[in-house]
Structure formats: structure tokens, C-alpha cells
């Protein structure tokens, strides 16, 4: 797996993971708690490894491309 996320993208995902986990621990109950926890986990995992499978499907790459040697 080649990284396809840039630094800014990874930071935003970490912040979103924190928000989702905060929601998961503060919501009263129901399916919303589990949904927020799963979304937080996915955001945390993709930020940690720097790879997003959905980006691959849509051809998106926020990681800077290294310069090619001539």
C-alpha cells in the first residue's frame, strides 16, 4: 500500500477522529454511539497508516508526488 494522504489530510482525519470519539462517549445511547465510534476508528486508522481505500477507488491522492529522476 502506497500512502495516498498528505500531512494536512492526516491531521484533519485525526481531528475528526477525536470529534467522533468525543461524540461516542458523550451521546446517551443507541446506534449513534456505535456509528460515531466506528467512524472515529476508521479515521484514526487511515490517518495512522496514511492510506485511504476510498481515495484509491476515486483516484484521489493528497500526498505529494516525489520528483522523478531524469
C-alpha positions as CSV (number, residue, x, y, z in Angstrom):
1,X,0.0,0.0,0.0
2,X,1.4,3.3,-1.1
3,X,0.5,6.3,1.0
4,X,-2.1,8.5,-0.7
5,X,-2.7,11.1,2.1
6,X,-0.8,14.2,2.7
7,X,0.1,15.7,6.0
8,X,-2.8,18.1,6.1
9,X,-5.3,15.4,5.3
10,X,-3.9,13.2,8.1
11,X,-4.2,16.0,10.6
12,X,-7.8,16.7,9.6
13,X,-8.6,13.0,10.0
14,X,-7.0,12.9,13.4
15,X,-9.1,15.9,14.5
16,X,-12.3,14.2,13.1
17,X,-11.4,11.0,14.9
18,X,-11.2,13.0,18.2
19,X,-14.6,14.6,17.5
20,X,-16.2,11.2,16.7
21,X,-14.8,9.6,19.8
22,X,-15.9,12.5,21.9
23,X,-19.4,12.1,20.4
24,X,-19.4,8.4,21.0
25,X,-18.5,8.8,24.7
26,X,-21.0,11.7,25.3
27,X,-24.1,10.5,23.5
28,X,-26.8,9.0,25.6
29,X,-27.1,5.7,23.7
30,X,-28.5,4.0,20.7
31,X,-27.0,3.3,17.3
32,X,-25.4,6.8,17.1
33,X,-22.8,5.8,19.7
34,X,-21.7,2.8,17.7
35,X,-21.7,4.8,14.5
36,X,-19.6,7.6,15.9
37,X,-17.1,5.1,17.4
38,X,-16.7,3.2,14.1
39,X,-16.2,6.4,12.2
40,X,-13.7,7.6,14.7
41,X,-11.8,4.3,14.5
42,X,-11.8,4.4,10.7
43,X,-10.5,8.0,10.7
44,X,-7.8,7.1,13.3
45,X,-6.7,4.1,11.3
46,X,-6.5,5.8,8.0
47,X,-4.6,8.7,9.5
48,X,-2.2,6.4,11.2
49,X,-1.3,4.4,8.1
50,X,-1.6,7.2,5.6
51,X,-3.7,5.2,3.2
52,X,-7.4,5.6,2.3
53,X,-9.0,2.8,0.2
54,X,-11.8,5.2,-1.0
55,X,-9.1,7.5,-2.4
56,X,-7.8,4.6,-4.4
57,X,-11.3,3.9,-5.9
58,X,-11.8,7.5,-6.9
59,X,-8.2,8.2,-8.0
60,X,-7.6,10.9,-5.3
61,X,-4.1,11.5,-4.0
62,X,-3.3,14.3,-1.5
63,X,0.2,13.0,-0.8
64,X,2.9,15.0,-2.7
65,X,4.4,13.1,-5.6
66,X,8.2,12.8,-5.3
67,X,10.1,14.4,-8.2
68,X,11.2,11.8,-10.8
69,X,14.8,11.4,-11.7
70,X,15.7,12.3,-15.3
